[in-house]
């Protein structure tokens, strides 16, 4: 596939029952054109390129989960009809690191090596934990705790 596919979908409530959020259901014909087995995509909405996972719907199909911060940044809300372009992510294991985590990992090579040994999903989870801190001090504290645990060979979250 050389160019992105375009589709329209309404932003609706959904997602895992333990974490209600906003979703866009990807039309079946777009999924067929993307091909089987694809898990990570780049979706462009109103000029904002987002790296997202194609998540399975109960009963078949796939959806894109958009958190409230992404919706606010893009300028969409429940019920809006959204025009989106979608294409396979050429680098599905890429993780956007928040500045605080990138600096902490760079300062401790053993922690960075341990971080890289985790799957893309786990690395994205760690990056998200740090990035979602509203205050810089919170992001720094989270980054340092993760890095210290990783550098000492411990579980990144529990420290055991």
Secondary structure, DSSP 8 states (H G I E B T S, - for coil): --S-EEEEEE-EEES-TTS-EEEEEE-HHHHHHH-TT--EEEEEETTEEEEEE-EE-TTS-EEEEE-HHHHHHHT--TT-EEEEEEEE-TTTT-----HHHHHHHHH-HHHHHHHHTS-HHHHHHHHHHHHT-SSHHHHHHHHHHHHHHHHTTS-TTT--
